[in-house]
């Protein structure tokens, strides 16, 4: 049996929104724009912990483009 590492853990949009301190709609927009990689499982999006960490690092280092005004929270 394999242990799931923290990086393999999958998060919901709600969990990601909470961690980023943004709305769920903002997370969905960032997924649609390709800024956050996610996969759809049934009716729900799943985001890997490692992907969330990558996204956070990229925003902290200034790699991401400026946030559109409608995405600001």
mmJSON file of the N, C-alpha and C atoms, coordinates in Angstrom:
{"data_MODEL":{"atom_site":{
"group_PDB":["ATOM","ATOM","ATOM","ATOM","ATOM","ATOM","ATOM","ATOM","ATOM","ATOM","ATOM","ATOM","ATOM","ATOM","ATOM","ATOM","ATOM","ATOM","ATOM","ATOM","ATOM","ATOM","ATOM","ATOM","ATOM","ATOM","ATOM","ATOM","ATOM","ATOM","ATOM","ATOM","ATOM","ATOM","ATOM","ATOM","ATOM","ATOM","ATOM","ATOM","ATOM","ATOM","ATOM","ATOM","ATOM","ATOM","ATOM","ATOM","ATOM","ATOM","ATOM","ATOM","ATOM","ATOM","ATOM","ATOM","ATOM","ATOM","ATOM","ATOM","ATOM","ATOM","ATOM","ATOM","ATOM","ATOM","ATOM","ATOM","ATOM","ATOM","ATOM","ATOM","ATOM","ATOM","ATOM","ATOM","ATOM","ATOM","ATOM","ATOM","ATOM","ATOM","ATOM","ATOM","ATOM","ATOM","ATOM","ATOM","ATOM","ATOM","ATOM","ATOM","ATOM","ATOM","ATOM","ATOM","ATOM","ATOM","ATOM","ATOM","ATOM","ATOM","ATOM","ATOM","ATOM","ATOM","ATOM","ATOM","ATOM","ATOM","ATOM","ATOM","ATOM","ATOM","ATOM","ATOM","ATOM","ATOM","ATOM","ATOM","ATOM","ATOM","ATOM","ATOM","ATOM","ATOM","ATOM","ATOM","ATOM","ATOM","ATOM","ATOM","ATOM","ATOM","ATOM","ATOM","ATOM","ATOM","ATOM","ATOM","ATOM","ATOM","ATOM","ATOM","ATOM","ATOM","ATOM","ATOM","ATOM","ATOM","ATOM","ATOM","ATOM","ATOM","ATOM","ATOM","ATOM","ATOM","ATOM","ATOM","ATOM","ATOM","ATOM","ATOM","ATOM","ATOM","ATOM","ATOM","ATOM","ATOM","ATOM","ATOM","ATOM","ATOM","ATOM","ATOM","ATOM","ATOM","ATOM","ATOM","ATOM","ATOM","ATOM","ATOM","ATOM","ATOM","ATOM","ATOM","ATOM","ATOM","ATOM","ATOM","ATOM","ATOM","ATOM","ATOM","ATOM","ATOM","ATOM","ATOM","ATOM","ATOM","ATOM","ATOM","ATOM","ATOM","ATOM","ATOM","ATOM","ATOM","ATOM","ATOM","ATOM","ATOM","ATOM","ATOM","ATOM","ATOM","ATOM"],
"id":[1,2,3,4,5,6,7,8,9,10,11,12,13,14,15,16,17,18,19,20,21,22,23,24,25,26,27,28,29,30,31,32,33,34,35,36,37,38,39,40,41,42,43,44,45,46,47,48,49,50,51,52,53,54,55,56,57,58,59,60,61,62,63,64,65,66,67,68,69,70,71,72,73,74,75,76,77,78,79,80,81,82,83,84,85,86,87,88,89,90,91,92,93,94,95,96,97,98,99,100,101,102,103,104,105,106,107,108,109,110,111,112,113,114,115,116,117,118,119,120,121,122,123,124,125,126,127,128,129,130,131,132,133,134,135,136,137,138,139,140,141,142,143,144,145,146,147,148,149,150,151,152,153,154,155,156,157,158,159,160,161,162,163,164,165,166,167,168,169,170,171,172,173,174,175,176,177,178,179,180,181,182,183,184,185,186,187,188,189,190,191,192,193,194,195,196,197,198,199,200,201,202,203,204,205,206,207,208,209,210,211,212,213,214,215,216,217,218,219],
"type_symbol":["N","C","C","N","C","C","N","C","C","N","C","C","N","C","C","N","C","C","N","C","C","N","C","C","N","C","C","N","C","C","N","C","C","N","C","C","N","C","C","N","C","C","N","C","C","N","C","C","N","C","C","N","C","C","N","C","C","N","C","C","N","C","C","N","C","C","N","C","C","N","C","C","N","C","C","N","C","C","N","C","C","N","C","C","N","C","C","N","C","C","N","C","C","N","C","C","N","C","C","N","C","C","N","C","C","N","C","C","N","C","C","N","C","C","N","C","C","N","C","C","N","C","C","N","C","C","N","C","C","N","C","C","N","C","C","N","C","C","N","C","C","N","C","C","N","C","C","N","C","C","N","C","C","N","C","C","N","C","C","N","C","C","N","C","C","N","C","C","N","C","C","N","C","C","N","C","C","N","C","C","N","C","C","N","C","C","N","C","C","N","C","C","N","C","C","N","C","C","N","C","C","N","C","C","N","C","C","N","C","C","N","C","C","N","C","C","N","C","C"],
"label_atom_id":["N","CA","C","N","CA","C","N","CA","C","N","CA","C","N","CA","C","N","CA","C","N","CA","C","N","CA","C","N","CA","C","N","CA","C","N","CA","C","N","CA","C","N","CA","C","N","CA","C","N","CA","C","N","CA","C","N","CA","C","N","CA","C","N","CA","C","N","CA","C","N","CA","C","N","CA","C","N","CA","C","N","CA","C","N","CA","C","N","CA","C","N","CA","C","N","CA","C","N","CA","C","N","CA","C","N","CA","C","N","CA","C","N","CA","C","N","CA","C","N","CA","C","N","CA","C","N","CA","C","N","CA","C","N","CA","C","N","CA","C","N","CA","C","N","CA","C","N","CA","C","N","CA","C","N","CA","C","N","CA","C","N","CA","C","N","CA","C","N","CA","C","N","CA","C","N","CA","C","N","CA","C","N","CA","C","N","CA","C","N","CA","C","N","CA","C","N","CA","C","N","CA","C","N","CA","C","N","CA","C","N","CA","C","N","CA","C","N","CA","C","N","CA","C","N","CA","C","N","CA","C","N","CA","C","N","CA","C","N","CA","C","N","CA","C","N","CA","C","N","CA","C","N","CA","C"],
"label_alt_id":[null,null,null,null,null,null,null,null,null,null,null,null,null,null,null,null,null,null,null,null,null,null,null,null,null,null,null,null,null,null,null,null,null,null,null,null,null,null,null,null,null,null,null,null,null,null,null,null,null,null,null,null,null,null,null,null,null,null,null,null,null,null,null,null,null,null,null,null,null,null,null,null,null,null,null,null,null,null,null,null,null,null,null,null,null,null,null,null,null,null,null,null,null,null,null,null,null,null,null,null,null,null,null,null,null,null,null,null,null,null,null,null,null,null,null,null,null,null,null,null,null,null,null,null,null,null,null,null,null,null,null,null,null,null,null,null,null,null,null,null,null,null,null,null,null,null,null,null,null,null,null,null,null,null,null,null,null,null,null,null,null,null,null,null,null,null,null,null,null,null,null,null,null,null,null,null,null,null,null,null,null,null,null,null,null,null,null,null,null,null,null,null,null,null,null,null,null,null,null,null,null,null,null,null,null,null,null,null,null,null,null,null,null,null,null,null,null,null,null],
"label_comp_id":["UNK","UNK","UNK","UNK","UNK","UNK","UNK","UNK","UNK","UNK","UNK","UNK","UNK","UNK","UNK","UNK","UNK","UNK","UNK","UNK","UNK","UNK","UNK","UNK","UNK","UNK","UNK","UNK","UNK","UNK","UNK","UNK","UNK","UNK","UNK","UNK","UNK","UNK","UNK","UNK","UNK","UNK","UNK","UNK","UNK","UNK","UNK","UNK","UNK","UNK","UNK","UNK","UNK","UNK","UNK","UNK","UNK","UNK","UNK","UNK","UNK","UNK","UNK","UNK","UNK","UNK","UNK","UNK","UNK","UNK","UNK","UNK","UNK","UNK","UNK","UNK","UNK","UNK","UNK","UNK","UNK","UNK","UNK","UNK","UNK","UNK","UNK","UNK","UNK","UNK","UNK","UNK","UNK","UNK","UNK","UNK","UNK","UNK","UNK","UNK","UNK","UNK","UNK","UNK","UNK","UNK","UNK","UNK","UNK","UNK","UNK","UNK","UNK","UNK","UNK","UNK","UNK","UNK","UNK","UNK","UNK","UNK","UNK","UNK","UNK","UNK","UNK","UNK","UNK","UNK","UNK","UNK","UNK","UNK","UNK","UNK","UNK","UNK","UNK","UNK","UNK","UNK","UNK","UNK","UNK","UNK","UNK","UNK","UNK","UNK","UNK","UNK","UNK","UNK","UNK","UNK","UNK","UNK","UNK","UNK","UNK","UNK","UNK","UNK","UNK","UNK","UNK","UNK","UNK","UNK","UNK","UNK","UNK","UNK","UNK","UNK","UNK","UNK","UNK","UNK","UNK","UNK","UNK","UNK","UNK","UNK","UNK","UNK","UNK","UNK","UNK","UNK","UNK","UNK","UNK","UNK","UNK","UNK","UNK","UNK","UNK","UNK","UNK","UNK","UNK","UNK","UNK","UNK","UNK","UNK","UNK","UNK","UNK","UNK","UNK","UNK","UNK","UNK","UNK"],
"label_asym_id":["A","A","A","A","A","A","A","A","A","A","A","A","A","A","A","A","A","A","A","A","A","A","A","A","A","A","A","A","A","A","A","A","A","A","A","A","A","A","A","A","A","A","A","A","A","A","A","A","A","A","A","A","A","A","A","A","A","A","A","A","A","A","A","A","A","A","A","A","A","A","A","A","A","A","A","A","A","A","A","A","A","A","A","A","A","A","A","A","A","A","A","A","A","A","A","A","A","A","A","A","A","A","A","A","A","A","A","A","A","A","A","A","A","A","A","A","A","A","A","A","A","A","A","A","A","A","A","A","A","A","A","A","A","A","A","A","A","A","A","A","A","A","A","A","A","A","A","A","A","A","A","A","A","A","A","A","A","A","A","A","A","A","A","A","A","A","A","A","A","A","A","A","A","A","A","A","A","A","A","A","A","A","A","A","A","A","A","A","A","A","A","A","A","A","A","A","A","A","A","A","A","A","A","A","A","A","A","A","A","A","A","A","A","A","A","A","A","A","A"],
"label_entity_id":["1","1","1","1","1","1","1","1","1","1","1","1","1","1","1","1","1","1","1","1","1","1","1","1","1","1","1","1","1","1","1","1","1","1","1","1","1","1","1","1","1","1","1","1","1","1","1","1","1","1","1","1","1","1","1","1","1","1","1","1","1","1","1","1","1","1","1","1","1","1","1","1","1","1","1","1","1","1","1","1","1","1","1","1","1","1","1","1","1","1","1","1","1","1","1","1","1","1","1","1","1","1","1","1","1","1","1","1","1","1","1","1","1","1","1","1","1","1","1","1","1","1","1","1","1","1","1","1","1","1","1","1","1","1","1","1","1","1","1","1","1","1","1","1","1","1","1","1","1","1","1","1","1","1","1","1","1","1","1","1","1","1","1","1","1","1","1","1","1","1","1","1","1","1","1","1","1","1","1","1","1","1","1","1","1","1","1","1","1","1","1","1","1","1","1","1","1","1","1","1","1","1","1","1","1","1","1","1","1","1","1","1","1","1","1","1","1","1","1"],
"label_seq_id":[1,1,1,2,2,2,3,3,3,4,4,4,5,5,5,6,6,6,7,7,7,8,8,8,9,9,9,10,10,10,11,11,11,12,12,12,13,13,13,14,14,14,15,15,15,16,16,16,17,17,17,18,18,18,19,19,19,20,20,20,21,21,21,22,22,22,23,23,23,24,24,24,25,25,25,26,26,26,27,27,27,28,28,28,29,29,29,30,30,30,31,31,31,32,32,32,33,33,33,34,34,34,35,35,35,36,36,36,37,37,37,38,38,38,39,39,39,40,40,40,41,41,41,42,42,42,43,43,43,44,44,44,45,45,45,46,46,46,47,47,47,48,48,48,49,49,49,50,50,50,51,51,51,52,52,52,53,53,53,54,54,54,55,55,55,56,56,56,57,57,57,58,58,58,59,59,59,60,60,60,61,61,61,62,62,62,63,63,63,64,64,64,65,65,65,66,66,66,67,67,67,68,68,68,69,69,69,70,70,70,71,71,71,72,72,72,73,73,73],
"pdbx_PDB_ins_code":[null,null,null,null,null,null,null,null,null,null,null,null,null,null,null,null,null,null,null,null,null,null,null,null,null,null,null,null,null,null,null,null,null,null,null,null,null,null,null,null,null,null,null,null,null,null,null,null,null,null,null,null,null,null,null,null,null,null,null,null,null,null,null,null,null,null,null,null,null,null,null,null,null,null,null,null,null,null,null,null,null,null,null,null,null,null,null,null,null,null,null,null,null,null,null,null,null,null,null,null,null,null,null,null,null,null,null,null,null,null,null,null,null,null,null,null,null,null,null,null,null,null,null,null,null,null,null,null,null,null,null,null,null,null,null,null,null,null,null,null,null,null,null,null,null,null,null,null,null,null,null,null,null,null,null,null,null,null,null,null,null,null,null,null,null,null,null,null,null,null,null,null,null,null,null,null,null,null,null,null,null,null,null,null,null,null,null,null,null,null,null,null,null,null,null,null,null,null,null,null,null,null,null,null,null,null,null,null,null,null,null,null,null,null,null,null,null,null,null],
"Cartn_x":[0.843,0.0,0.892,0.599,1.397,0.818,1.682,1.251,1.118,0.098,-0.096,0.716,1.607,2.403,1.571,2.037,1.321,1.193,2.217,2.161,1.152,0.82,-0.139,-1.574,-1.768,-3.113,-3.848,-5.105,-5.906,-6.878,-7.002,-7.828,-9.025,-10.078,-11.251,-11.068,-11.922,-11.892,-12.115,-12.996,-13.262,-12.008,-11.272,-10.049,-8.988,-8.852,-7.871,-8.261,-9.527,-9.993,-9.673,-9.901,-9.617,-8.125,-7.284,-5.826,-5.307,-5.926,-5.484,-6.194,-7.18,-7.993,-8.684,-9.261,-10.032,-11.352,-12.237,-13.505,-13.331,-14.299,-14.285,-14.353,-15.095,-15.207,-13.85,-13.044,-11.702,-10.838,-10.927,-10.163,-10.616,-11.912,-12.429,-11.928,-11.897,-11.394,-9.924,-9.147,-7.721,-7.49,-8.371,-8.303,-8.633,-9.722,-10.135,-9.045,-8.311,-7.254,-5.961,-5.927,-4.733,-3.667,-3.992,-3.02,-2.872,-3.934,-3.891,-4.307,-3.476,-3.783,-4.693,-5.746,-6.705,-7.304,-7.939,-8.648,-10.057,-10.965,-12.363,-12.665,-13.26,-13.684,-15.188,-15.948,-17.398,-17.743,-18.411,-18.777,-17.826,-16.77,-15.877,-14.466,-13.849,-12.452,-11.564,-10.412,-9.404,-8.071,-7.423,-6.136,-5.127,-4.018,-2.993,-2.319,-1.961,-1.243,0.017,0.737,1.968,1.68,0.538,0.157,-0.167,-0.855,-1.148,0.153,1.096,2.383,3.137,3.078,3.714,3.1,1.771,1.057,1.439,1.478,1.83,3.248,4.176,5.567,5.641,4.902,4.96,4.383,3.374,2.803,3.726,4.409,5.336,6.564,6.99,8.192,7.897,6.627,6.262,6.201,6.192,6.141,4.774,3.741,2.395,2.096,1.25,0.825,-0.063,-0.251,-1.106,-2.517,-3.16,-4.524,-5.482,-6.398,-7.399,-8.281,-8.805,-9.612,-10.773,-11.42,-12.563,-12.136,-10.83,-10.346,-9.899,-9.79,-9.316,-10.337,-9.859,-10.725,-10.464],
"Cartn_y":[-1.168,0.0,1.236,2.229,3.448,4.531,5.224,6.37,7.573,8.372,9.575,10.695,11.264,12.374,13.645,14.665,15.932,16.486,16.281,16.791,16.048,14.823,14.042,14.333,14.942,15.212,16.129,15.822,16.635,17.484,18.729,19.699,20.094,20.537,21.047,22.542,23.099,24.541,25.303,24.815,25.469,25.532,24.44,24.403,25.345,25.364,26.235,27.702,28.017,29.394,29.855,28.995,29.324,29.607,28.749,28.919,30.167,30.542,31.727,32.998,32.847,33.976,34.705,33.912,34.446,33.673,34.119,33.415,32.155,31.274,30.071,30.455,31.518,31.968,32.409,33.049,33.474,32.26,31.224,30.004,29.391,29.343,28.793,29.588,30.918,31.755,31.465,31.273,30.996,29.62,28.674,27.359,27.519,28.229,28.448,29.156,30.06,30.814,30.007,28.828,27.995,28.381,29.265,29.699,28.679,27.923,26.821,25.566,24.543,23.277,22.452,21.918,21.123,20.065,19.096,18.084,17.971,17.632,17.514,16.062,15.841,14.514,14.598,14.061,14.215,15.679,16.275,17.688,18.586,18.023,18.804,18.873,20.022,20.207,19.731,19.153,18.703,19.343,19.904,20.562,19.87,19.421,18.763,19.784,19.331,20.174,20.75,19.925,20.387,21.497,21.427,22.463,23.76,23.663,24.859,25.514,24.72,25.259,25.902,25.291,25.872,27.226,27.279,28.526,29.612,29.265,30.239,30.76,29.846,30.268,31.192,30.871,31.678,33.076,33.19,34.513,35.313,34.649,35.344,35.833,35.1,35.475,36.44,36.773,37.721,37.124,35.8,35.152,35.296,35.419,35.477,36.895,37.013,38.308,38.963,40.241,40.975,40.393,40.426,39.907,40.9,40.376,41.231,41.833,43.044,43.69,42.856,42.089,41.29,40.109,39.801,38.708,39.186,40.496,41.008,40.764,40.447,40.186,41.202],
"Cartn_z":[0.0,0.0,0.0,-0.871,-0.972,-0.087,0.586,1.385,0.461,0.676,-0.124,0.509,-0.282,0.23,0.164,0.865,0.871,-0.551,-1.383,-2.744,-3.606,-3.268,-4.046,-3.634,-2.499,-1.997,-2.971,-3.223,-4.122,-3.317,-3.73,-3.028,-3.888,-3.23,-3.929,-4.187,-5.011,-5.266,-3.969,-3.128,-1.851,-0.998,-0.918,-0.125,-0.696,-2.014,-2.656,-2.445,-2.597,-2.389,-0.966,-0.002,1.393,1.582,1.022,1.187,0.497,-0.62,-1.354,-0.884,-0.016,0.47,-0.683,-1.589,-2.707,-2.789,-3.661,-3.822,-4.669,-4.593,-5.422,-6.907,-7.217,-8.606,-9.133,-8.308,-8.718,-9.03,-8.213,-8.466,-9.788,-10.036,-11.292,-12.489,-12.362,-13.458,-13.729,-12.667,-12.833,-13.447,-13.154,-13.806,-15.289,-15.583,-16.976,-17.778,-17.141,-17.809,-17.924,-17.298,-17.358,-16.35,-15.434,-14.427,-13.31,-13.051,-12.082,-12.844,-12.776,-13.445,-12.538,-13.116,-12.352,-13.264,-12.634,-13.422,-12.872,-13.741,-13.337,-13.016,-11.867,-11.431,-11.184,-12.125,-12.032,-12.243,-11.262,-11.343,-10.572,-9.998,-9.151,-9.716,-9.522,-9.893,-8.766,-9.129,-8.159,-8.53,-7.525,-7.712,-6.809,-7.383,-6.568,-5.661,-4.479,-3.526,-4.172,-4.928,-5.58,-6.589,-7.266,-8.226,-7.494,-6.367,-5.583,-5.128,-4.652,-4.21,-5.375,-6.563,-7.747,-8.066,-8.033,-8.325,-7.323,-6.047,-5.013,-5.236,-5.511,-5.762,-6.973,-8.031,-9.251,-9.022,-8.189,-7.918,-7.008,-6.106,-5.206,-5.95,-6.959,-7.696,-8.843,-9.031,-10.077,-11.461,-11.577,-12.892,-13.552,-12.761,-13.312,-13.793,-14.803,-15.295,-14.242,-14.387,-13.45,-13.473,-12.339,-12.214,-12.848,-13.632,-14.247,-13.159,-13.348,-12.305,-11.812,-12.682,-12.244,-11.362,-11.3,-10.461,-9.095,-8.912,-7.632,-6.55,-5.385,-4.243,-3.176],
"occupancy":[1.0,1.0,1.0,1.0,1.0,1.0,1.0,1.0,1.0,1.0,1.0,1.0,1.0,1.0,1.0,1.0,1.0,1.0,1.0,1.0,1.0,1.0,1.0,1.0,1.0,1.0,1.0,1.0,1.0,1.0,1.0,1.0,1.0,1.0,1.0,1.0,1.0,1.0,1.0,1.0,1.0,1.0,1.0,1.0,1.0,1.0,1.0,1.0,1.0,1.0,1.0,1.0,1.0,1.0,1.0,1.0,1.0,1.0,1.0,1.0,1.0,1.0,1.0,1.0,1.0,1.0,1.0,1.0,1.0,1.0,1.0,1.0,1.0,1.0,1.0,1.0,1.0,1.0,1.0,1.0,1.0,1.0,1.0,1.0,1.0,1.0,1.0,1.0,1.0,1.0,1.0,1.0,1.0,1.0,1.0,1.0,1.0,1.0,1.0,1.0,1.0,1.0,1.0,1.0,1.0,1.0,1.0,1.0,1.0,1.0,1.0,1.0,1.0,1.0,1.0,1.0,1.0,1.0,1.0,1.0,1.0,1.0,1.0,1.0,1.0,1.0,1.0,1.0,1.0,1.0,1.0,1.0,1.0,1.0,1.0,1.0,1.0,1.0,1.0,1.0,1.0,1.0,1.0,1.0,1.0,1.0,1.0,1.0,1.0,1.0,1.0,1.0,1.0,1.0,1.0,1.0,1.0,1.0,1.0,1.0,1.0,1.0,1.0,1.0,1.0,1.0,1.0,1.0,1.0,1.0,1.0,1.0,1.0,1.0,1.0,1.0,1.0,1.0,1.0,1.0,1.0,1.0,1.0,1.0,1.0,1.0,1.0,1.0,1.0,1.0,1.0,1.0,1.0,1.0,1.0,1.0,1.0,1.0,1.0,1.0,1.0,1.0,1.0,1.0,1.0,1.0,1.0,1.0,1.0,1.0,1.0,1.0,1.0,1.0,1.0,1.0,1.0,1.0,1.0],
"B_iso_or_equiv":[0.0,0.0,0.0,0.0,0.0,0.0,0.0,0.0,0.0,0.0,0.0,0.0,0.0,0.0,0.0,0.0,0.0,0.0,0.0,0.0,0.0,0.0,0.0,0.0,0.0,0.0,0.0,0.0,0.0,0.0,0.0,0.0,0.0,0.0,0.0,0.0,0.0,0.0,0.0,0.0,0.0,0.0,0.0,0.0,0.0,0.0,0.0,0.0,0.0,0.0,0.0,0.0,0.0,0.0,0.0,0.0,0.0,0.0,0.0,0.0,0.0,0.0,0.0,0.0,0.0,0.0,0.0,0.0,0.0,0.0,0.0,0.0,0.0,0.0,0.0,0.0,0.0,0.0,0.0,0.0,0.0,0.0,0.0,0.0,0.0,0.0,0.0,0.0,0.0,0.0,0.0,0.0,0.0,0.0,0.0,0.0,0.0,0.0,0.0,0.0,0.0,0.0,0.0,0.0,0.0,0.0,0.0,0.0,0.0,0.0,0.0,0.0,0.0,0.0,0.0,0.0,0.0,0.0,0.0,0.0,0.0,0.0,0.0,0.0,0.0,0.0,0.0,0.0,0.0,0.0,0.0,0.0,0.0,0.0,0.0,0.0,0.0,0.0,0.0,0.0,0.0,0.0,0.0,0.0,0.0,0.0,0.0,0.0,0.0,0.0,0.0,0.0,0.0,0.0,0.0,0.0,0.0,0.0,0.0,0.0,0.0,0.0,0.0,0.0,0.0,0.0,0.0,0.0,0.0,0.0,0.0,0.0,0.0,0.0,0.0,0.0,0.0,0.0,0.0,0.0,0.0,0.0,0.0,0.0,0.0,0.0,0.0,0.0,0.0,0.0,0.0,0.0,0.0,0.0,0.0,0.0,0.0,0.0,0.0,0.0,0.0,0.0,0.0,0.0,0.0,0.0,0.0,0.0,0.0,0.0,0.0,0.0,0.0,0.0,0.0,0.0,0.0,0.0,0.0],
"pdbx_formal_charge":[null,null,null,null,null,null,null,null,null,null,null,null,null,null,null,null,null,null,null,null,null,null,null,null,null,null,null,null,null,null,null,null,null,null,null,null,null,null,null,null,null,null,null,null,null,null,null,null,null,null,null,null,null,null,null,null,null,null,null,null,null,null,null,null,null,null,null,null,null,null,null,null,null,null,null,null,null,null,null,null,null,null,null,null,null,null,null,null,null,null,null,null,null,null,null,null,null,null,null,null,null,null,null,null,null,null,null,null,null,null,null,null,null,null,null,null,null,null,null,null,null,null,null,null,null,null,null,null,null,null,null,null,null,null,null,null,null,null,null,null,null,null,null,null,null,null,null,null,null,null,null,null,null,null,null,null,null,null,null,null,null,null,null,null,null,null,null,null,null,null,null,null,null,null,null,null,null,null,null,null,null,null,null,null,null,null,null,null,null,null,null,null,null,null,null,null,null,null,null,null,null,null,null,null,null,null,null,null,null,null,null,null,null,null,null,null,null,null,null],
"auth_seq_id":[1,1,1,2,2,2,3,3,3,4,4,4,5,5,5,6,6,6,7,7,7,8,8,8,9,9,9,10,10,10,11,11,11,12,12,12,13,13,13,14,14,14,15,15,15,16,16,16,17,17,17,18,18,18,19,19,19,20,20,20,21,21,21,22,22,22,23,23,23,24,24,24,25,25,25,26,26,26,27,27,27,28,28,28,29,29,29,30,30,30,31,31,31,32,32,32,33,33,33,34,34,34,35,35,35,36,36,36,37,37,37,38,38,38,39,39,39,40,40,40,41,41,41,42,42,42,43,43,43,44,44,44,45,45,45,46,46,46,47,47,47,48,48,48,49,49,49,50,50,50,51,51,51,52,52,52,53,53,53,54,54,54,55,55,55,56,56,56,57,57,57,58,58,58,59,59,59,60,60,60,61,61,61,62,62,62,63,63,63,64,64,64,65,65,65,66,66,66,67,67,67,68,68,68,69,69,69,70,70,70,71,71,71,72,72,72,73,73,73],
"auth_comp_id":["UNK","UNK","UNK","UNK","UNK","UNK","UNK","UNK","UNK","UNK","UNK","UNK","UNK","UNK","UNK","UNK","UNK","UNK","UNK","UNK","UNK","UNK","UNK","UNK","UNK","UNK","UNK","UNK","UNK","UNK","UNK","UNK","UNK","UNK","UNK","UNK","UNK","UNK","UNK","UNK","UNK","UNK","UNK","UNK","UNK","UNK","UNK","UNK","UNK","UNK","UNK","UNK","UNK","UNK","UNK","UNK","UNK","UNK","UNK","UNK","UNK","UNK","UNK","UNK","UNK","UNK","UNK","UNK","UNK","UNK","UNK","UNK","UNK","UNK","UNK","UNK","UNK","UNK","UNK","UNK","UNK","UNK","UNK","UNK","UNK","UNK","UNK","UNK","UNK","UNK","UNK","UNK","UNK","UNK","UNK","UNK","UNK","UNK","UNK","UNK","UNK","UNK","UNK","UNK","UNK","UNK","UNK","UNK","UNK","UNK","UNK","UNK","UNK","UNK","UNK","UNK","UNK","UNK","UNK","UNK","UNK","UNK","UNK","UNK","UNK","UNK","UNK","UNK","UNK","UNK","UNK","UNK","UNK","UNK","UNK","UNK","UNK","UNK","UNK","UNK","UNK","UNK","UNK","UNK","UNK","UNK","UNK","UNK","UNK","UNK","UNK","UNK","UNK","UNK","UNK","UNK","UNK","UNK","UNK","UNK","UNK","UNK","UNK","UNK","UNK","UNK","UNK","UNK","UNK","UNK","UNK","UNK","UNK","UNK","UNK","UNK","UNK","UNK","UNK","UNK","UNK","UNK","UNK","UNK","UNK","UNK","UNK","UNK","UNK","UNK","UNK","UNK","UNK","UNK","UNK","UNK","UNK","UNK","UNK","UNK","UNK","UNK","UNK","UNK","UNK","UNK","UNK","UNK","UNK","UNK","UNK","UNK","UNK","UNK","UNK","UNK","UNK","UNK","UNK"],
"auth_asym_id":["A","A","A","A","A","A","A","A","A","A","A","A","A","A","A","A","A","A","A","A","A","A","A","A","A","A","A","A","A","A","A","A","A","A","A","A","A","A","A","A","A","A","A","A","A","A","A","A","A","A","A","A","A","A","A","A","A","A","A","A","A","A","A","A","A","A","A","A","A","A","A","A","A","A","A","A","A","A","A","A","A","A","A","A","A","A","A","A","A","A","A","A","A","A","A","A","A","A","A","A","A","A","A","A","A","A","A","A","A","A","A","A","A","A","A","A","A","A","A","A","A","A","A","A","A","A","A","A","A","A","A","A","A","A","A","A","A","A","A","A","A","A","A","A","A","A","A","A","A","A","A","A","A","A","A","A","A","A","A","A","A","A","A","A","A","A","A","A","A","A","A","A","A","A","A","A","A","A","A","A","A","A","A","A","A","A","A","A","A","A","A","A","A","A","A","A","A","A","A","A","A","A","A","A","A","A","A","A","A","A","A","A","A","A","A","A","A","A","A"],
"auth_atom_id":["N","CA","C","N","CA","C","N","CA","C","N","CA","C","N","CA","C","N","CA","C","N","CA","C","N","CA","C","N","CA","C","N","CA","C","N","CA","C","N","CA","C","N","CA","C","N","CA","C","N","CA","C","N","CA","C","N","CA","C","N","CA","C","N","CA","C","N","CA","C","N","CA","C","N","CA","C","N","CA","C","N","CA","C","N","CA","C","N","CA","C","N","CA","C","N","CA","C","N","CA","C","N","CA","C","N","CA","C","N","CA","C","N","CA","C","N","CA","C","N","CA","C","N","CA","C","N","CA","C","N","CA","C","N","CA","C","N","CA","C","N","CA","C","N","CA","C","N","CA","C","N","CA","C","N","CA","C","N","CA","C","N","CA","C","N","CA","C","N","CA","C","N","CA","C","N","CA","C","N","CA","C","N","CA","C","N","CA","C","N","CA","C","N","CA","C","N","CA","C","N","CA","C","N","CA","C","N","CA","C","N","CA","C","N","CA","C","N","CA","C","N","CA","C","N","CA","C","N","CA","C","N","CA","C","N","CA","C","N","CA","C","N","CA","C","N","CA","C","N","CA","C","N","CA","C"],
"pdbx_PDB_model_num":[1,1,1,1,1,1,1,1,1,1,1,1,1,1,1,1,1,1,1,1,1,1,1,1,1,1,1,1,1,1,1,1,1,1,1,1,1,1,1,1,1,1,1,1,1,1,1,1,1,1,1,1,1,1,1,1,1,1,1,1,1,1,1,1,1,1,1,1,1,1,1,1,1,1,1,1,1,1,1,1,1,1,1,1,1,1,1,1,1,1,1,1,1,1,1,1,1,1,1,1,1,1,1,1,1,1,1,1,1,1,1,1,1,1,1,1,1,1,1,1,1,1,1,1,1,1,1,1,1,1,1,1,1,1,1,1,1,1,1,1,1,1,1,1,1,1,1,1,1,1,1,1,1,1,1,1,1,1,1,1,1,1,1,1,1,1,1,1,1,1,1,1,1,1,1,1,1,1,1,1,1,1,1,1,1,1,1,1,1,1,1,1,1,1,1,1,1,1,1,1,1,1,1,1,1,1,1,1,1,1,1,1,1,1,1,1,1,1,1]
}}}
